């Protein structure tokens, strides 16, 4: 079977203490047809020199340096420049299992899935590690079936984040799907809701293939954290309207009205 190119996007902002371990976990993937995009978002630590050092030793690595504009704008620049058939996202303070990309791509090719989603490890400190994830089926799901499962945990990191999923670049490009640069948090979730809208087939992997490190300043913690109540309420209302419109479009709103309204009062959590 032909091995498609995968673009792995790592947005970076002042991530020096964790960056080498993250990049090494990507470089050592058992799947080697990779383009690794290290996108420096105006870091003022030594993140950029670390990126440039790695680019000198691995021709698959491309460094994109830009002024600070936030994680959404950083990911969008990478999406525009990615050459891969598939897109994978990794946060700079996390790591991926060495077989992650290979298993995600193989599952996508065998099932012709538009999205593949996997379980993940939540790591706290040096020893606390737990497995998180919901889809426990090997069945290829239709859009309606996937939407039904999503309603079981409408605020979960598992469905909301971008880093435990494999995406098809052509869907993102043809539908002009972007990370919202206006939202202060939950931009991952909005991206996924919009992507799901244009997908027909979904597949899952029950193995945990991503190591999410629970740190105070992580991209995900910042994206989903609740810091300013008025902005939080405004964002929740915006996402609720998108959520509602998506399920109306699929003819599932009346069936899942209570769960969708429950989203307004829940906080996105990784405590699955």
N, C-alpha and C positions, 0 to 999 in steps of 0.2 A: 504494500500500500504506500502511495506517495506520502512523503513527509512534508506537510505545509510549514511555512515560516510562521513562527509565533513571535509577536512583539510583546515583550514584558516591560511594563511602564512602572518606574519607581520615582514618584515625586519626592523631592528632598528639600527639607528646610531645617538647618541646624541639627542634623542627625548624626554628627560625627561619632559619638560614643557607640552607636549601634550599626553604623553604615557598612563597615567592612564585613561583619557577620551576615548582614542582609545580602550584600552583593555576592559574597561567596556562595551562599545557599542557592542563588540563581545561576551563577556561573557553573556550578557543579551538577546541574540538572542532568538526568540520564537522557533527556531529549536535548539534542545539541543544535537543532535548526532554529536558532534563536536570534532575535534582535533585541538587545537590552538597552532601553532608553533611560538614562539617568538624567532626570530633569531637575536642575538646581534652581530653586525658587528664591534666589537672592540671599542665600545663607551668609551669615557673617562669622561663622566658625570655619573649621578646616574641611567642611564637607566637599567643596568644589575641588581642592587639590586631591582629595581621596578619589573622587570620581575620575579626574584626569589621569591619575596614576593607574587606575584599573583599565582605562581606555587604551593605555600604552601597552598593556600586556594581553589584552583580549580584543581581537578585531571585531567581535560581535557587539561590543559596547560602543554606544554613541552618547556623548555628553551634550546636553542642551542647557545653556546657561542663560538665565533671564532675570529681570528685576522681580522683586517680590510682589506677587499679586494674588497669592492664595492657592490652595490645593486644587480647586476646581479649574482655574485658569491654567495651572500647570499641567493637569491631566489633559485638558483640551488641546494644548499645544502638542503634546505627545500623540494624541489621537490623530491630529491633522498630519503629522509627519510619519506615523507608523507605516511600515511596509508589509507587515505580516497579514496573513489570512485570518489569524485569530489574535485577539487581544487578551492579555492577562495583566492584572494590576497587583502590585505589592507595595505595602507601606514600608518606609525606610527603617523603621524600628522593629520590624517583624522578620520572619524567615519562612521559607517554604520547604516542604519535604523534598528530598532529592528526586523522587519519581513523580512529583506533582504534575508538571507540564505534560509528561509522557502519558500519564493515566487520563488526564483531562482531554488531551487531543485524541487519544485512542477511543475514548468513550464518544466523543463528538463525531468521529468518523464512522464508527460502527452503527451509531443510531441516527446519524444525520441531524443531530440536535442543534438548535440555534443557541441554546444556553446549556452549559453543564455546571452544576453546583455541587460542592463537596463539603463534608464535615470539616471542622477545624479544632485545633487545640487552643484553649485559653490558658495562658501562662502568667502566673503571678509570682514574682520573686524568682528564686532559683529552683524551687522544688515543687510548687503547686501547679499542677497541670491537669486540665480536665477536658473531655471531649464534648463538643457541642454540635448539634445538627438535628434535622427533623425528617427529611425525606428518607424513608427506609425501604424504598421500592426500587427494583431494577427495571420496572416498566418505563417505557418512553411515554411521557405525559403530553397531552394536548394542552393548548393554552387554557381552556376552561378547567381541565383537571389540575393544572399547576396553580391556577387562581384559587381553586377550592382549597388546596393545601396551604396556600399563603394565608388564607383566612383563619387557619388554626393558630397562627402566631403572627399577627399582622405587624407587630413592632419588633420582631426579632432581628438581631444582627445577621443571623444566618441568611435571611432573605434580603436584608437591607443594604449590607456592605457590598463593595465591588471586589474585594480581594479573595473571595473563595469561589470565584466563577470564571468561566471561559466564555468569551464573546466572539461573535463573528464580525469582523471589521466592516464587511460590506453592508450589513444591516445598519450599523452605526452611521456609516457615511451616507448611504442612500436616504436614510430617514433624518439625517442631520441631528442626531441625538448628541447632546452635550451635557457636561456637568454644569449645573446652574452656578453662575458666578455671583448671583444675588443672595442666595441663601447662605446663612451663617453656619448652618449645620443641616444634616439629613440630605445633603446634595447627592450622596451615594444612592439613597433610597429613591429619590426622584428620578435619577438616571435609570435605575433598574425598572421602575414602574413604566417609564417611557419605552425602554427596550422590550419589556415583556409584551407591550402593546403590539409589536410587530413580529413576534415570534410565533411559530407554529408547533415546535417540538422542544421538549425539555427533558434532560436526563440528569441523574444524580450519581454521586459516588459516596458510599457510606464510610469510606476511609477518611480520617482526618489528614489533610494534606497541607494545611497552613498553620503556622504557629503565630497566633495573635498575642503579642506581649502587652499585658495590661499595664500601661504606664501613664502617668499624669498628663504628659504633654504629647501623647501619640496623636497622629492625624485622626484616627477614628474616634478617640476620646474627645478630641476637640470638635469633630464634626457632629457628634451625637450629644455632646454635653449640654446641660441646661445652665446658662449663665445669666441671661437677661430675660426676665419673664415676659415683658411686652413683645419682644422680638420672637420669643419662643411661641407664644400664642399665635402671632401673625403667621409664622412659618407653618405651624400645625394646621391652621385653617387653609393655607394655600395647598399643602399636601393633601389635606382631606378632600378638597374640591377635585384634585387630580385623581385621587383614589376613587372617589365617587363616580367621576366621569368614565374612568376605565371600566368599572364594573357595570355601569349602565350600558356602555358600548358592547360588552360581552353578554348582556342580558342576565347578569347575575346580581344586580344591585338589590332587588327586593328580597332575594334569598339570603343575602349577607349584610343587610342594612345594619343590624345591631352590631356586628363585628366591625364594620367600617366606622360606625359612630364611636365605638369603643376606642378606636385608634386615637381619637381626639384627646382622650384622657389618659392614655398610656404613654410612657416614655420608652423610646427605643433602648433595648437592653441586650447585653450579651450574657445575662444570667439565665440562659435557656433551660 
